[in-house]
Amino acid sequence: MELEDYGPNLKEMIRQLREKAVQPILMTSNPFLPAAKNVGLKPYIEACRNVARDEGVPLIDVYQAFAELTIEGNQLPKMYY
């Protein structure tokens, strides 16, 4: 999906869920390994965060959690990449 369509698409899904009295929850993608693959992913991560903030929707920021693991020097077992 093109980036310019991603945010509006998330907002439409949120609208439809709310119409049905369903609590939407957004979740970012996990990062790719090697890290160079994340260049194209990062704008989508930011768009998801922005939509969650703008719409008042809970966000599970998996991308941030993995980033924190890396910053803290923790290594993922080889089975994860």
PEGIUR-V823818 format. One record per residue. N is the residue number from 1. RES is the residue in one letter. SS is DSSP state (helix for helix, strand for strand, loop for the rest). OMEGA is omega in whole degrees, -180 to 180 (999 if undefined). BURIAL is b if it has 16 or more other ideal C-beta (glycine too) atoms within 10 Angstrom, else e. Layout:
n->N res->RES ss->SS omega->OMEGA burial->BURIAL
n->N res->RES ss->SS omega->OMEGA burial->BURIAL
//
This chain:
n->1 res->M ss->loop omega->178 burial->e
n->2 res->E ss->loop omega->-177 burial->e
n->3 res->L ss->helix omega->-178 burial->e
n->4 res->E ss->helix omega->178 burial->e
n->5 res->D ss->helix omega->-172 burial->e
n->6 res->Y ss->helix omega->180 burial->e
n->7 res->G ss->helix omega->178 burial->b
n->8 res->P ss->helix omega->178 burial->e
n->9 res->N ss->helix omega->177 burial->e
n->10 res->L ss->helix omega->180 burial->b
n->11 res->K ss->helix omega->178 burial->e
n->12 res->E ss->helix omega->177 burial->e
n->13 res->M ss->helix omega->178 burial->e
n->14 res->I ss->helix omega->180 burial->b
n->15 res->R ss->helix omega->-179 burial->e
n->16 res->Q ss->helix omega->178 burial->e
n->17 res->L ss->helix omega->179 burial->e
n->18 res->R ss->helix omega->176 burial->e
n->19 res->E ss->helix omega->-179 burial->e
n->20 res->K ss->loop omega->179 burial->e
n->21 res->A ss->loop omega->177 burial->e
n->22 res->V ss->loop omega->178 burial->e
n->23 res->Q ss->loop omega->177 burial->e
n->24 res->P ss->loop omega->174 burial->b
n->25 res->I ss->strand omega->178 burial->e
n->26 res->L ss->strand omega->-180 burial->b
n->27 res->M ss->strand omega->176 burial->e
n->28 res->T ss->loop omega->176 burial->b
n->29 res->S ss->loop omega->170 burial->e
n->30 res->N ss->loop omega->180 burial->e
n->31 res->P ss->loop omega->177 burial->b
n->32 res->F ss->loop omega->171 burial->e
n->33 res->L ss->loop omega->3 burial->e
n->34 res->P ss->loop omega->-174 burial->e
n->35 res->A ss->helix omega->-180 burial->e
n->36 res->A ss->helix omega->180 burial->e
n->37 res->K ss->helix omega->-176 burial->e
n->38 res->N ss->helix omega->-178 burial->b
n->39 res->V ss->helix omega->-180 burial->e
n->40 res->G ss->helix omega->-179 burial->e
n->41 res->L ss->helix omega->-173 burial->e
n->42 res->K ss->helix omega->177 burial->e
n->43 res->P ss->helix omega->177 burial->e
n->44 res->Y ss->helix omega->177 burial->b
n->45 res->I ss->helix omega->180 burial->b
n->46 res->E ss->helix omega->178 burial->e
n->47 res->A ss->helix omega->179 burial->b
n->48 res->C ss->helix omega->178 burial->b
n->49 res->R ss->helix omega->-180 burial->b
n->50 res->N ss->helix omega->179 burial->e
n->51 res->V ss->helix omega->179 burial->b
n->52 res->A ss->helix omega->180 burial->b
n->53 res->R ss->helix omega->-178 burial->e
n->54 res->D ss->helix omega->-176 burial->e
n->55 res->E ss->helix omega->-179 burial->e
n->56 res->G ss->loop omega->-177 burial->e
n->57 res->V ss->loop omega->175 burial->b
n->58 res->P ss->strand omega->-179 burial->e
n->59 res->L ss->strand omega->170 burial->b
n->60 res->I ss->strand omega->-174 burial->e
n->61 res->D ss->loop omega->-179 burial->b
n->62 res->V ss->helix omega->180 burial->e
n->63 res->Y ss->helix omega->180 burial->b
n->64 res->Q ss->helix omega->180 burial->e
n->65 res->A ss->helix omega->178 burial->e
n->66 res->F ss->helix omega->179 burial->b
n->67 res->A ss->helix omega->179 burial->e
n->68 res->E ss->helix omega->177 burial->e
n->69 res->L ss->helix omega->-179 burial->e
n->70 res->T ss->helix omega->-180 burial->e
n->71 res->I ss->helix omega->-179 burial->e
n->72 res->E ss->loop omega->176 burial->e
n->73 res->G ss->loop omega->178 burial->e
n->74 res->N ss->loop omega->179 burial->e
n->75 res->Q ss->loop omega->176 burial->e
n->76 res->L ss->loop omega->176 burial->e
n->77 res->P ss->loop omega->-178 burial->e
n->78 res->K ss->helix omega->-178 burial->e
n->79 res->M ss->helix omega->-178 burial->e
n->80 res->Y ss->helix omega->177 burial->e
n->81 res->Y ss->loop omega->999 burial->e
//
